[in-house]
Amino acid sequence: MYISFGSTNKKISTLGFGAMRLPVINKDETRIDTPEALKMLNFAYDNGINYVDTACPYHEGNSEYVVGESLKTAIGKKYILQTSFRHAW
């Protein structure tokens, strides 16, 4: 199922993929099991999920790299990527 994204003509999946808790190696949150995470993300894309949420703090910044790698294989698919950063106030 998809809904309109704001006032644009874009459609966003009502279910998104959150990259805050990707599979890790040896319970080390900074070491993402990249092959397994890529399988999960590709499964999501292949099944209609087009909204991905990541952020700098997720997995000490490594989540964004893995999501970026997954998007390289999502050629021809349309997606909406949400990311945020830490404030250095």
N, C-alpha and C positions, 0 to 999 in steps of 0.2 A: 504494500500500500504506500502511496506517495501523497504528499501534501504540497501546496504551493510554498515556495520559499520567498517570504516577504511579498513585495509588490512586483517581483520579477516573474518571468515565465518559466523559471526553473522549478523542477519537481525534486523534492528531497524525500528519501525513504523515511518512514515513520520510525523505523528501527535503525539505529546507527551502530558503528563499531567503535568502541572506546579502547584506546591503546594504552590505558593506564596500567593494566595488569596483564601484560603479555607473558608467555611462558619464559621461564628463566633457567639458567644452568646452575646446579648446585645451590639452590636457594639464594643466589646472589642477585639481587634486584637490578644490578647494573649490567649483568651479563644476560642479554636476551638470547633465547634459543631461536636464532634468526630463521633457520629453515622451517621450524614449526610455526612460528609467527607468520611467515609468508604464506604457508598453507592456509592458515586461518583467515588471513586478510583476503587471499585470492578466492577462497570459498565464499566469503561475504560478498565480494564484487560479483562473482559468478551467479549469486543468488539474489541479486537486485539491490543490495545495500550500496548506497552511493554517498553516505555521510560518514566521515571518519573524524574522530576527535583525538588529538594528541596535544602535548604541551611539553615545554622545556623541562619541567620538573619530573615528568614521567620517566622512570628508569634512569634517573640522573642525566637526562637529555638523549638517551639512546633510542627512545621510542620514536622520535622524529626521524632518525636515520632509517630505522626499519620500515616505517610507514612510507618514507620516500622511496626506498627500494621496491616496496610492493607496488607503488604507483607506476614505476617503470614498466611493469608487466601488465598494467591495466590499460594498455594502449587501445584507443578506440572507445573506451568506456568513459562516461561522464561521472564526475564525482565532486563532492563538496568537502573541502578539507578545513577543519577548524583547528587552530593552534593558538597558543598564548605564550606569554613570556613572563619571566619574573620581573617585578618592578625593582629598580635599584634606587629607591628613594632615600 
